Amino acid sequence: LVPALLVIGWLRGSERLKRPLWEAFIATLLALAASWMIGWLWPTPRPFMMPVGQTFLEHAPTPAFPSNHATIMLTMAFSLLLHAGTRRIGRYLLL
């Protein structure tokens, strides 16, 4: 959803929409880097690495705190909430 939002918004949006999308993209990259750094400095096993629950999809045990999915969605949502023109999109992503 988020990559599609960025691409469609960039290709079809006005100049007023492109700046908040660019800022949200940069903020997300910085948040992912910070998440990786926290996971690298203080490694904590993620739930799929422990015998907790059912794992449906296998993937690499990457260090991330919180999960990369949560980091991407929350950073995009909060970044878009900061701009009046993208506030509604930010609310939907936050949900």
C-alpha positions in Angstrom: 0.0 0.0 0.0 2.7 2.5 1.0 4.9 2.1 -2.1 1.8 2.3 -4.4 0.7 5.5 -2.5 4.1 7.0 -3.1 4.4 6.2 -6.7 0.8 7.2 -7.6 1.0 10.3 -5.6 4.3 11.3 -7.2 3.2 10.6 -10.8 -0.4 12.0 -10.5 -0.1 14.5 -7.7 0.5 18.2 -7.8 3.6 19.9 -6.6 1.9 20.6 -3.3 1.6 16.8 -2.8 5.1 15.9 -3.9 6.9 17.7 -1.1 5.1 15.9 1.7 5.5 12.6 0.0 9.2 13.2 -0.5 9.5 14.2 3.2 7.6 11.1 4.3 9.9 8.9 2.1 13.1 10.4 3.6 11.6 10.2 7.2 10.8 6.5 6.5 14.3 5.8 5.3 15.8 7.5 8.5 13.3 5.6 10.7 14.3 2.3 9.1 18.0 3.1 9.6 17.3 3.9 13.3 15.3 0.8 13.8 18.1 -1.3 12.3 20.6 0.4 14.5 18.6 -0.3 17.7 18.1 -3.9 16.7 21.8 -4.2 16.0 22.9 -2.6 19.3 20.3 -4.4 21.5 19.4 -7.6 19.7 16.1 -9.1 20.8 14.6 -12.2 19.3 11.5 -11.5 17.4 8.4 -13.6 17.9 8.9 -15.7 14.8 12.5 -16.6 16.0 11.1 -18.2 19.2 8.6 -21.0 19.3 5.7 -18.7 19.9 2.6 -19.1 17.8 2.4 -20.2 14.2 4.8 -18.9 11.6 3.1 -18.7 8.2 5.9 -17.2 6.1 9.6 -17.9 6.6 11.9 -14.9 6.4 15.4 -13.9 7.5 15.8 -13.0 11.2 16.6 -9.3 10.6 17.3 -7.1 13.6 14.5 -4.5 13.8 12.7 -2.8 16.7 9.8 -2.4 16.2 9.1 -4.5 13.1 9.9 -2.9 9.7 6.2 -3.0 8.8 5.2 -1.0 11.8 8.1 1.4 11.3 7.1 2.1 7.7 3.4 2.5 8.3 3.7 4.7 11.4 6.5 6.9 10.0 4.5 7.5 6.8 1.3 8.2 8.7 2.8 10.6 11.2 4.8 12.4 8.5 1.8 12.9 6.3 -0.3 14.1 9.3 2.0 17.0 9.6 0.8 18.6 6.4 -2.7 20.0 5.9 -2.9 18.7 2.3 -2.0 15.1 3.2 -3.6 14.9 6.7 -6.5 12.7 5.5 -4.1 10.2 3.9 -2.1 10.2 7.1 -5.2 9.4 9.1 -6.1 6.4 6.9 -2.5 5.0 7.1 -2.6 5.4 10.9 -5.7 3.3 11.0 
